[in-house]
């Protein structure tokens, strides 16, 4: 499967656009919609020129297609092949993984419950991912609620 435009917009809503390179909370150079490297594989640096929203979306699509879709498609191969995973579910999963990383998703109860065929509780498990740095963040609460709604919708 591939992320839809609706899924991309959801990620963009919460990642927000930054034209200029900046150091993220992990002190990694980042640009656009939370990207740390360009489609050519070059890492973002503090000396890079500003980018447009259009190029930020190109980078975002590349990062998702390279780093997220292949992993999620492999992890949920049977569930996708059987039709259990809808486009809305997939978009919400990619948004979650984009935020918590593929390793976080691999350890998540969202994945475990999906593997058990429990769509409802998998959707509710999105809400558990609302902390950063040991603190509950309002922005993550809102993001998880939107992801859950899309997932269960």
Secondary structure, 3 states (H helix, E strand, C coil): CCCCHHHHHHHHHHHCCEEEEEECCCCCEEEECCECECCCCCECCCCCCCCCHHHHHHHHHHHHHHHHHHHHHHHCHHHHHCCCCCHHHHHHHHHHHHHHHHHHHHCCHHHHHHHCCCHHHHHHHHHHCCEECCEECHHHHHHHHHHHHHHHC
